[in-house]
């Protein structure tokens, strides 16, 4: 992927405050007074709304900057995370009195600064620099009193769901009049910001915390079995021992079939409810999208927070037909989300023989508030 500089299309917003605007020629004493500071740009990556650029700031703000965003440019890619192209972006404010005619933004990703990596929050700047990789650079102009959203010109291609568990670091500078003072140091330099939890996470059925497929008979650590015959409290579903009974179930490289036990047994004709909790705290609910494919032996229905989701694709599989479990069925949820915790439920009913549920190529996108 290219990391060359290039001009990009950017949007302009009115900043919420301008507490750090630099003095102009008419400020302060008259011509007979002491010399006044030369007006310069004052670039800030605003970690929180109203960020004045004062540093240092608490790690809870510096490491989870709301200015950094991302989207999947090709969400319908057949290989899912193997093929997804992620477009990174960052908001940059110029709180100075003059424009920045030659601003430059750099976008980095790194496993070391991901929230899933122990010690990510205590890394020194030199350790951060050593643990990230440049994705791309973008040049732009920043008029005074504006906030601009700059788009990285190159895609970040993680290559797998596990590789997507990385943090993002962005740093900006004016090449001539407002350089950074502590590169790769988000706590102490207003030109630098990190989002160690850039990626909202959802989990396919039957995978571990690295999104690798679990062994048959293993408990699923992400999905819950919350209702059904004999289910008195939430417990982990189990990865089926036979992943392709009678040569019927579709197979994927990203997920495994699960049920209430490893043999696919249970009460015939009675539904079991499998749940994936989704924490949307701090995200713009209107921007959230959940997509994936699923199959069930034999019938099933997807709900979000107890309601039929708003979206497209297949949310119900009925008739106990073979297509319910030997063909993938795509869906995308675009509405029905609530602030905080959400419940993505699948009610699955077995009509005869073994039962099973598979949810694969599951992705979620959303913009921080």
C-alpha positions in Angstrom: 0.0 0.0 0.0 1.2 3.5 -0.7 2.3 5.9 2.0 2.9 8.8 -0.3 1.7 12.2 0.5 -1.3 13.5 -1.4 -4.0 16.2 -1.2 -7.3 14.7 0.0 -10.9 15.8 0.2 -11.7 17.2 3.6 -14.8 18.6 5.3 -15.0 21.8 7.3 -16.9 22.2 10.6 -17.3 25.1 12.9 -15.4 24.4 16.1 -17.3 24.3 19.4 -14.8 26.7 21.1 -11.7 28.7 20.4 -10.0 29.0 23.7 -6.5 28.9 22.4 -6.6 31.3 19.4 -3.4 33.1 19.0 -3.2 36.9 19.3 -3.4 39.0 16.2 -1.5 42.2 15.2 -4.1 44.4 16.9 -4.1 42.6 20.3 -2.3 43.8 23.4 -0.4 47.1 23.8 0.0 49.6 20.9 3.0 50.0 18.6 5.0 51.6 21.4 4.6 48.5 23.6 6.6 45.3 23.7 6.7 43.2 20.5 3.7 40.8 20.2 4.0 37.1 19.3 3.8 36.4 15.6 0.5 34.7 14.9 0.8 31.1 14.0 -1.4 28.0 13.5 -2.3 26.1 16.6 -3.1 22.5 15.4 -4.9 20.2 17.8 -6.2 16.7 17.4 -9.2 17.1 19.7 -9.4 14.0 22.0 -12.7 15.2 23.5 -15.2 17.9 22.5 -13.9 21.4 23.3 -10.2 20.1 23.6 -8.2 23.3 23.9 -4.9 21.6 23.3 -3.6 21.9 26.8 -1.3 19.0 27.6 -0.6 16.7 29.3 -4.0 15.1 29.5 -5.3 11.9 31.3 -4.6 8.6 29.6 -8.3 7.9 29.4 -8.6 10.8 26.9 -5.3 10.6 25.2 -5.5 6.9 24.4 -9.2 6.8 23.2 -9.4 9.9 21.1 -12.8 10.6 19.6 -11.2 12.4 16.7 -10.0 9.1 15.1 -12.5 7.1 13.0 -12.7 4.3 10.5 -15.0 2.6 8.0 -14.8 -0.6 5.9 -14.6 0.6 2.3 -15.6 -2.8 0.9 -17.9 -4.5 3.5 -19.2 -7.0 0.9 -15.8 -8.5 0.3 -16.2 -12.2 0.0 -13.2 -13.0 2.2 -14.4 -10.8 5.1 -11.5 -9.7 7.3 -9.1 -11.4 4.9 -10.0 -8.8 2.2 -11.4 -5.8 4.1 -10.0 -2.4 3.3 -10.2 -0.1 6.3 -10.3 3.7 5.7 -8.9 5.7 8.6 -9.8 9.3 9.3 -9.0 12.0 11.9 -10.4 15.4 12.9 -7.9 18.2 13.2 -8.7 21.6 14.6 -6.7 24.8 14.0 -7.3 27.0 17.0 -4.7 29.5 15.9 -5.1 33.0 14.4 -3.7 32.2 10.9 -4.1 29.3 8.5 -1.8 26.4 8.3 -0.9 26.2 4.6 1.2 23.1 4.8 -0.2 20.7 7.4 0.7 17.0 7.3 -1.1 14.1 9.0 0.4 10.6 9.5 -1.7 7.5 10.2 -0.2 4.5 12.0 -1.5 1.2 13.3 0.1 -1.2 15.8 -0.7 -4.3 17.9 1.3 -2.9 20.8 -1.1 0.0 21.2 -4.3 -2.1 21.0 -6.5 -2.3 24.0 -6.2 -6.1 23.9 -2.4 -6.0 24.5 -1.3 -5.9 28.1 0.7 -2.8 29.0 -0.6 -0.8 26.0 -1.4 2.2 28.2 2.0 2.5 29.8 4.3 2.4 26.7 6.9 5.1 26.4 6.9 7.2 23.2 10.0 5.3 21.9 8.2 2.0 22.5 5.1 3.3 20.7 7.2 4.4 17.7 8.9 1.0 17.5 5.6 -0.9 17.6 3.5 0.9 15.0 3.6 0.8 11.1 2.9 3.8 8.8 -0.3 3.4 6.8 -0.3 6.7 4.9 0.2 10.4 5.0 -2.1 13.3 3.8 -1.3 17.0 3.3 -4.0 19.7 3.7 -4.6 23.3 4.5 -6.2 24.4 7.8 -7.9 27.8 7.9 -8.0 29.4 11.3 -11.1 28.5 13.4 -11.9 25.3 11.6 -12.1 21.6 12.2 -11.2 19.4 9.3 -11.7 15.7 8.9 -8.7 14.3 7.0 -8.9 10.9 5.3 -5.9 8.6 5.0 -5.2 8.2 1.3 -4.1 4.5 1.7 -6.2 1.6 3.0 -5.3 -0.3 6.1 -5.7 -4.0 5.2 -5.5 -6.1 8.5 -5.8 -9.4 6.7 -7.8 -11.2 9.4 -10.1 -10.5 12.4 -7.2 -11.1 14.7 -4.9 -8.7 12.9 -7.6 -6.0 13.2 -7.1 -6.0 17.0 -4.7 -3.0 16.7 -4.7 0.5 17.9 -4.4 3.6 15.7 -2.1 6.6 16.2 -2.4 9.8 14.3 -0.1 12.9 14.4 -0.3 16.2 12.7 2.1 19.1 12.2 2.6 22.3 10.2 5.9 21.8 8.4 7.0 25.3 9.0 5.3 27.1 11.9 3.7 24.5 14.2 5.8 21.3 14.5 5.1 18.6 17.0 7.2 18.6 20.1 6.9 15.0 21.3 6.1 12.7 18.4 4.3 9.5 19.2 3.4 10.9 22.7 -0.3 11.3 22.9 -0.3 12.3 26.5 2.0 15.2 26.2 1.7 16.6 22.6 -1.5 18.1 21.2 -0.4 17.0 17.7 -0.6 13.3 18.6 -3.6 11.2 19.4 -4.3 7.4 19.8 -7.4 5.3 19.8 -6.4 2.0 21.3 -9.9 0.7 20.9 -10.6 1.8 17.4 -12.3 -1.4 16.5 -15.8 -2.3 17.8 -15.6 -6.0 18.1 -18.2 -8.7 17.3 -17.4 -12.4 17.3 -18.3 -15.3 15.0 -19.6 -18.4 16.7 -17.0 -20.8 17.9 -13.9 -18.6 18.0 -11.4 -17.6 20.7 -10.2 -14.1 21.7 -7.9 -14.1 18.7 -10.8 -14.9 16.4 -9.2 -18.3 15.7 -11.6 -21.3 15.4 -12.0 -23.3 18.6 -11.6 -27.1 18.9 -14.8 -29.3 18.9 -16.2 -29.6 22.4 -14.8 -26.2 23.6 -17.0 -23.6 25.3 -17.6 -20.5 23.2 -16.3 -17.5 25.2 -18.3 -14.8 23.4 -21.8 -16.1 22.7 -24.2 -17.0 25.5 -27.0 -19.5 25.8 -29.6 -17.5 27.7 -32.9 -19.5 27.3 -34.2 -22.9 26.4 -35.2 -26.2 27.9 -33.1 -26.8 31.1 -31.4 -23.4 30.8 -31.9 -21.8 34.3 -29.1 -19.2 33.9 -26.8 -17.9 31.1 -24.0 -20.3 30.1 -21.6 -20.8 27.3 -22.7 -22.8 24.3 -20.4 -25.6 23.0 -18.7 -26.1 19.7 -20.2 -29.1 18.0 -18.1 -32.2 17.6 -19.4 -33.0 14.1 -19.1 -29.8 12.1 -20.4 -31.4 8.9 -23.1 -33.9 9.8 -24.3 -36.0 6.9 -22.3 -33.7 4.7 -24.9 -30.9 5.1 -23.6 -28.0 7.2 -21.8 -25.2 5.3 -18.2 -24.8 6.4 -16.2 -21.5 6.9 -12.7 -20.7 7.8 -13.8 -18.0 10.3 -16.4 -19.8 12.5 -17.6 -23.1 14.0 -21.1 -24.5 14.6 -22.3 -24.3 18.2 -25.2 -25.7 20.2 -26.3 -26.3 23.7 -24.0 -29.4 23.9 -21.2 -30.9 21.8 -23.4 -33.5 20.2 -26.1 -31.2 19.0 -28.7 -32.8 21.3 -31.5 -31.1 23.1 -35.3 -31.0 23.2 -36.8 -31.2 19.8 -39.2 -28.5 18.8 -38.3 -26.1 21.6 -36.3 -23.0 21.0 -32.9 -22.2 22.4 -31.8 -18.5 22.5 -28.1 -17.7 21.8 -26.9 -14.1 22.5 -24.0 -12.0 21.5 -23.7 -8.9 23.8 -22.8 -5.6 22.0 -21.4 -2.7 24.0 -22.1 0.5 22.0 -21.2 2.9 24.8 -19.8 6.1 23.3 -20.8 5.5 19.7 -23.3 7.3 17.4 -26.1 4.8 17.2 -27.2 6.0 13.8 -23.8 5.1 12.4 -23.7 1.5 13.7 -23.9 -1.3 11.2 -23.7 -5.0 11.9 -23.3 -7.5 9.0 -22.7 -11.2 8.7 -24.0 -14.5 7.4 -25.7 -17.3 9.4 -27.3 -20.7 9.2 -29.3 -22.9 11.6 -30.4 -26.4 11.9 -33.3 -26.2 11.6 -35.2 -22.9 12.1 -34.2 -19.6 13.6 -34.9 -15.9 14.0 -32.6 -12.9 14.7 -33.7 -10.2 17.0 -32.0 -7.1 18.4 -33.0 -6.0 21.9 -36.1 -8.2 21.6 -37.3 -6.7 18.3 -37.0 -7.6 14.7 -34.0 -5.6 13.5 -34.1 -2.8 11.0 -31.9 -3.7 8.0 -31.6 -5.9 5.0 -31.1 -9.6 4.3 -32.5 -12.7 6.0 -33.5 -12.4 9.7 -35.7 -15.5 9.8 -35.2 -19.1 8.6 -38.2 -21.4 8.6 -39.6 -24.6 7.2 -36.8 -26.8 8.5 -35.4 -27.0 4.9 -31.8 -28.0 4.2 -31.1 -24.6 2.8 -31.3 -23.2 6.3 -28.0 -24.9 7.2 -26.2 -25.8 4.0 -26.4 -22.3 2.5 -25.1 -19.0 4.1 -27.7 -16.3 4.6 -26.5 -12.7 4.7 -27.9 -9.9 6.8 -27.2 -6.3 7.7 -28.6 -4.5 10.8 -28.9 -0.7 10.4 -31.2 0.2 13.3 -32.7 -0.7 16.6 -29.6 -0.1 18.6 -29.6 1.5 22.1 -27.0 3.3 24.1 -24.8 1.0 26.2 -25.3 -2.8 26.1 -27.3 -4.4 23.3 -28.4 -8.0 22.8 -28.1 -9.6 19.4 -30.2 -12.8 19.9 -30.8 -15.8 17.7 -33.7 -18.1 18.7 -32.9 -21.6 17.2 -35.2 -24.6 17.1 -34.2 -28.1 16.1 -36.8 -30.2 14.3 -35.0 -33.5 14.1 -31.5 -35.0 14.4 -28.7 -32.8 15.6 -29.1 -29.0 16.0 -26.6 -26.3 15.3 -26.0 -22.6 14.8 -23.3 -20.8 12.8 -22.8 -17.0 12.5 -19.8 -16.0 10.4 -18.1 -13.0 8.7 -19.6 -10.9 11.4 -18.5 -7.2 11.3 -19.5 -4.0 13.1 -18.8 -0.4 12.3 -19.6 2.8 14.1 -18.5 6.3 14.7 -17.6 7.6 18.2 -19.9 10.3 19.5 
